[in-house]
Amino acid sequence: MSEQAQAFSAPGSNDGPGPRVGVLLCHGFTGSPESMRPWAEHLAYRGHAVEVPRLPGHGLTWQEMVPTRYADYSAEVERCYADLKERCDLVFAGGLSMGGTLTLDLAERHPEIAGIILVNAAVASTNRQLLLLPFLKHVVKAFPAIGGDIKKPGASEGAYDHTPLKALSSLVKAWKRVRADLGRITCPVLLFRSAEDHVVDPSSARLILAGINSSDVTEQVLTDSYHVATIDNDAETIFTESAAFIDRVAAARPAEV
């Protein structure tokens, strides 16, 4: 496992006058923390405590991911959130693709979360091939990769070259529950979506925006990136806009201790 694919952790600084801010960032399905590391480092440089967990079965080999399920990924995100909440006054969460699913799921369970940042988050798909998953997962372990959808030459998220089908099926099943509970989300939301995304189609963003009950919602379209926008041509936009979002929301809220 490369260093970039390992979990990332930054303790943050408590020197400032404002609340102690923690940020939890979640990578995508078959990906690794490599896709989140530049974003995490940008926020850590600003003094925030940042955690990027390596989700179970990820960042190693695709065979290691075969026995894992969405519930395993969610449990790891929950563990990291609890740790940040213990150390920080305010906690934000963000994620790419399935990381966005996990972020929405977390916000549905924790109304106290300060705000969420979504990058090409997935809660649905118009790909009719997914309808075959309940049958195919019992016959085939994996299909060719869905990762690596990046416009920028030379960029890599360290994704697997195979997609474990039982793990994917568990994610698709979780989408239905996450969609049903979107109305529980009332915290501020910053949503990024790529105008051209070959993995997550526009139906997810539409469902998220229609389903949440947040009054503070910002949608931003990324015009020069594909799916893995956190390391694509629009990455700096994500970094700067998310930092400004965190600063604005944190400044408007009293510290929760």
Secondary structure as GFF3:
##gff-version 3
##sequence-region A 1 257
A	DSSP	three_ten_helix	3	5	.	.	.	ID=ss1
A	DSSP	beta_strand	8	10	.	.	.	ID=ss2
A	DSSP	beta_strand	21	26	.	.	.	ID=ss3
A	DSSP	three_ten_helix	33	35	.	.	.	ID=ss4
A	DSSP	alpha_helix	37	45	.	.	.	ID=ss5
A	DSSP	beta_strand	49	52	.	.	.	ID=ss6
A	DSSP	alpha_helix	62	65	.	.	.	ID=ss7
A	DSSP	alpha_helix	70	87	.	.	.	ID=ss8
A	DSSP	beta_strand	90	96	.	.	.	ID=ss9
A	DSSP	alpha_helix	98	109	.	.	.	ID=ss10
A	DSSP	beta_strand	115	119	.	.	.	ID=ss11
A	DSSP	three_ten_helix	128	132	.	.	.	ID=ss12
A	DSSP	alpha_helix	133	136	.	.	.	ID=ss13
A	DSSP	beta_strand	142	144	.	.	.	ID=ss14
A	DSSP	beta_strand	162	164	.	.	.	ID=ss15
A	DSSP	alpha_helix	165	180	.	.	.	ID=ss16
A	DSSP	three_ten_helix	182	184	.	.	.	ID=ss17
A	DSSP	beta_strand	189	194	.	.	.	ID=ss18
A	DSSP	alpha_helix	203	211	.	.	.	ID=ss19
A	DSSP	beta_strand	217	222	.	.	.	ID=ss20
A	DSSP	three_ten_helix	229	231	.	.	.	ID=ss21
A	DSSP	alpha_helix	235	252	.	.	.	ID=ss22
###
